[in-house]
């Protein structure tokens, strides 16, 4: 795991995210790569949860969390991750009831737009903090502010120069538009966290996400390092070499002369 831990340390150096970057691994229930120490929501916490909550526990607590079908408490993630496909009629009715979709046709377009993994009831998704990861990731999630996201985009585009392509629906965001999008397209994705990310996973108003395919992480870090060398950095190095303007137009030497301000104001 040393390679991934070092890359996590580089992200810390160049971007310094507020919370741990998250290594996301797709596995199966019978696989030996599920860490024995990983928290299982139903077994260990006695609750079913949304996967974004598992990612939040990972990035905020430093836990390694493993999600299987039995741990799941989110119908959209069940559908998009392939644990259990949604009934189209029921899902459309829900979208319309919640006013996410204006009518049946719009609801069908929403459902059609969801990225999906192949159906597999044995799927297990593992979340582990990248800087101490216990798994080889398939995708890395980095929760950042907009300035940090700008730097990650610099890193992701430095080698090839091609702008990032992402989609934004405000729904199924970090889990589907982020993790699944990066995994299926093998491309970095910018994510606007969805309502579920915020309500259940504690994502804050200032946070955005970049989802990075694991095999692209070295390239992103290299791009960060090269741009950093030229002074394009985080925290942003604000330009400060200038004489400030002040409201008073008195000569600087006269500003603190007794009675100067009162005289000027008359």
Buried (B, 14 or more C-beta within 10 A) or exposed (E): BEEBBEBBEBBBEBBEBEBBBBBBBBBEBEEEEBBEEBBBBBEEBEEBBBBBBBBBBBBBEEBBBBBBBEBBBBBBBBBBBBBBEBEEEEBBBBBBEEEBBEEEEBBBEBBEEBBBBEEBEEBBBBBBBBBBBBBBBBBBBBBBBEEBBBBBBBBBBBEEEEEEEBBEBEBBBBBBBBBBBBBEBEBBBBBBBBBBBBEBBBBEEEBBBBBBBBEBBBBBBBBBBBBBEEEBBBEEEEEEEEEEEEEEEBEEEEEEEEEBBEEEEE
